[in-house]
């Protein structure tokens, strides 16, 4: 009879232990689920924050590229204007030289004409 009571006590303790283990397992699962949900929220927030940082970095890089382009464009225009100014100055110098040559030729022609007229007179 004692053995039977002891056996019943053991079975009762095992059943109670299984119930406690089930309860603990359910609590652990609930805690795991809560942690998973919390992590999912944090990951989503982190993703959004990283996306915002990435977008800001891209905007800053784009602004830097635009500023660099504008600076290079200004330099190019300045160089182009300086080149054009040099070309115009060179053309003016050539035209003045040609004019001087033509002037000298005209003076020489008129001088010869006067000399001829004086010689004929």
C-alpha positions as CSV (number, residue, x, y, z in Angstrom):
1,X,0.0,0.0,0.0
2,X,2.9,2.3,0.8
3,X,4.3,1.7,-2.6
4,X,1.1,2.6,-4.2
5,X,0.9,5.8,-2.2
6,X,4.5,6.6,-3.1
7,X,3.8,5.8,-6.7
8,X,0.7,8.1,-6.7
9,X,2.8,10.8,-5.0
10,X,5.5,10.4,-7.7
11,X,2.9,10.6,-10.5
12,X,1.3,13.6,-8.9
13,X,4.7,15.3,-8.5
14,X,5.6,14.5,-12.1
15,X,2.2,15.8,-13.3
16,X,2.7,18.9,-11.3
17,X,6.3,19.3,-12.6
18,X,5.0,18.8,-16.1
19,X,2.3,21.5,-15.5
20,X,4.9,23.9,-14.1
21,X,7.3,23.1,-17.0
22,X,4.4,23.7,-19.5
23,X,3.6,27.0,-17.7
24,X,7.2,28.1,-17.7
25,X,7.5,27.1,-21.4
26,X,4.4,29.1,-22.2
27,X,5.8,32.1,-20.3
28,X,9.2,31.7,-22.0
29,X,7.4,31.6,-25.4
30,X,5.4,34.7,-24.5
31,X,8.6,36.5,-23.5
32,X,10.3,35.4,-26.7
33,X,7.4,36.6,-28.7
34,X,7.4,39.9,-26.9
35,X,11.2,40.2,-27.5
36,X,10.8,39.3,-31.2
37,X,8.1,42.0,-31.6
38,X,10.3,44.5,-29.7
39,X,13.2,43.7,-31.9
40,X,11.1,43.9,-35.0
41,X,10.1,47.4,-34.0
42,X,13.6,48.4,-33.2
43,X,14.9,47.0,-36.5
44,X,12.2,48.9,-38.4
45,X,13.1,52.1,-36.5
46,X,16.8,51.4,-37.2
47,X,16.1,50.8,-40.9
48,X,14.2,54.0,-41.1
49,X,16.9,55.9,-39.3
50,X,19.6,54.4,-41.5
51,X,17.5,55.2,-44.6
52,X,17.2,58.8,-43.4
53,X,21.0,59.0,-42.8
54,X,21.7,57.4,-46.2
55,X,19.3,59.9,-47.9
56,X,20.9,62.8,-46.1
57,X,24.4,61.5,-47.1
58,X,23.3,61.2,-50.7
59,X,21.8,64.7,-50.6
60,X,25.1,66.1,-49.2
61,X,27.1,64.2,-51.9
62,X,24.8,65.5,-54.6
63,X,25.1,69.1,-53.3
64,X,28.9,68.7,-53.2
65,X,28.9,67.4,-56.9
66,X,26.6,70.3,-57.9
67,X,28.9,72.8,-56.2
68,X,32.0,71.2,-57.8
69,X,30.3,71.3,-61.2
70,X,29.4,75.0,-60.7
71,X,32.9,75.8,-59.7
72,X,34.3,74.0,-62.7
73,X,31.8,75.7,-65.0
74,X,32.8,79.1,-63.7
75,X,36.5,78.2,-64.3
76,X,35.7,77.0,-67.8
77,X,33.8,80.1,-68.6
78,X,36.6,82.3,-67.2
79,X,39.2,80.4,-69.2
80,X,37.0,80.5,-72.3
81,X,36.5,84.3,-71.8
82,X,40.2,84.8,-71.3
83,X,41.0,82.7,-74.4
84,X,38.5,84.7,-76.4
85,X,39.9,88.0,-75.1
86,X,43.4,86.8,-76.2
87,X,42.2,85.8,-79.6
88,X,40.5,89.2,-80.0
89,X,43.6,91.0,-78.9
90,X,45.7,89.0,-81.4
91,X,43.2,89.7,-84.2
92,X,43.3,93.4,-83.3
93,X,47.1,93.4,-83.3
94,X,47.1,91.7,-86.8
95,X,44.5,94.2,-88.1
96,X,46.6,97.2,-86.8
97,X,49.7,95.7,-88.4
98,X,47.8,95.2,-91.7
99,X,46.5,98.8,-91.5
100,X,50.0,100.1,-90.8
101,X,51.3,98.3,-93.8
102,X,48.4,99.6,-96.0
103,X,49.0,103.1,-94.6
104,X,52.7,103.0,-95.4
105,X,51.9,101.7,-98.9
106,X,49.3,104.5,-99.4
107,X,51.8,107.1,-98.2
108,X,54.4,105.7,-100.5
109,X,52.0,105.7,-103.4
110,X,50.9,109.3,-102.7
111,X,54.6,110.3,-102.3
112,X,55.5,108.7,-105.6
113,X,52.5,110.4,-107.3
114,X,53.5,113.8,-106.0
115,X,57.1,113.2,-107.0
116,X,55.9,112.2,-110.5
117,X,53.6,115.2,-110.7
118,X,56.5,117.5,-109.6
119,X,58.8,115.8,-112.1
120,X,56.3,116.3,-114.9
121,X,55.7,119.9,-114.0
